[in-house]
Amino acid sequence: MASSHDKIIEYLISRLQDKRPDVRLNAINELKALGASASPALEALKACHDAAEEEDVRSAAQQAGFDIFMATKK
């Protein structure tokens, strides 16, 4: 059974596919705030970056992915 934390990450990952940019940005920011524990979302953040038409979403997804990745190296 998945923990509450895992369910939150799964939920936020699902929000990365929403058609509304503000929803995706909120999910990106929440994942970024979770730091290293959000590492399961790295692939989804890359997919969000690659699919986004909005520059602010692409930039936020890239930065969050970098920050999460670096947090896993500490």
C-alpha positions as CSV (number, residue, x, y, z in Angstrom):
1,M,0.0,0.0,0.0
2,A,1.3,3.4,-1.0
3,S,2.1,5.9,1.8
4,S,0.3,9.3,2.0
5,H,3.5,10.9,0.7
6,D,3.6,8.6,-2.3
7,K,0.0,9.4,-3.1
8,I,0.6,13.1,-2.9
9,I,3.5,12.8,-5.4
10,E,1.4,10.6,-7.7
11,Y,-1.4,13.2,-7.5
12,L,1.0,16.1,-8.3
13,I,2.5,14.1,-11.2
14,S,-1.0,13.7,-12.6
15,R,-1.5,17.4,-12.4
16,L,1.5,18.0,-14.6
17,Q,-0.6,16.8,-17.5
18,D,-3.4,19.2,-16.9
19,K,-4.2,21.5,-19.9
20,R,-4.3,24.6,-17.6
21,P,-0.8,26.2,-17.2
22,D,-1.6,27.5,-13.7
23,V,-2.4,24.0,-12.5
24,R,0.8,22.6,-13.9
25,L,2.8,25.5,-12.4
26,N,1.3,24.9,-9.0
27,A,2.1,21.2,-9.2
28,I,5.7,22.0,-10.3
29,N,6.1,24.4,-7.3
30,E,4.7,21.8,-4.9
31,L,7.0,19.1,-6.2
32,K,10.0,21.4,-6.0
33,A,9.1,22.2,-2.4
34,L,9.2,18.5,-1.5
35,G,12.9,18.3,-2.6
36,A,14.6,15.0,-2.9
37,S,11.5,13.1,-1.9
38,A,9.9,14.2,-5.2
39,S,12.5,12.3,-7.2
40,P,9.9,9.9,-8.6
41,A,8.5,12.9,-10.5
42,L,11.7,13.7,-12.4
43,E,10.6,11.9,-15.6
44,A,7.1,13.5,-15.4
45,L,8.8,16.9,-15.0
46,K,10.9,16.3,-18.1
47,A,7.8,15.2,-20.0
48,C,5.9,18.3,-18.8
49,H,8.9,20.5,-19.9
50,D,9.0,18.9,-23.4
51,A,5.2,19.1,-23.9
52,A,4.6,22.6,-22.6
53,E,4.0,25.4,-25.0
54,E,4.3,28.1,-22.3
55,E,7.8,29.3,-21.6
56,D,7.1,29.9,-17.9
57,V,5.9,26.2,-17.5
58,R,9.0,24.9,-19.4
59,S,11.3,27.0,-17.3
60,A,9.7,26.1,-14.0
61,A,9.7,22.4,-14.8
62,Q,13.4,22.5,-15.8
63,Q,14.4,24.3,-12.7
64,A,12.3,22.0,-10.4
65,G,13.8,19.0,-12.1
66,F,17.3,20.4,-11.5
67,D,16.6,21.3,-7.9
68,I,15.1,17.9,-7.1
69,F,17.9,16.1,-8.8
70,M,20.6,18.1,-7.0
71,A,18.7,17.5,-3.7
72,T,19.1,13.8,-4.2
73,K,22.8,14.2,-4.5
74,K,23.2,15.7,-1.0
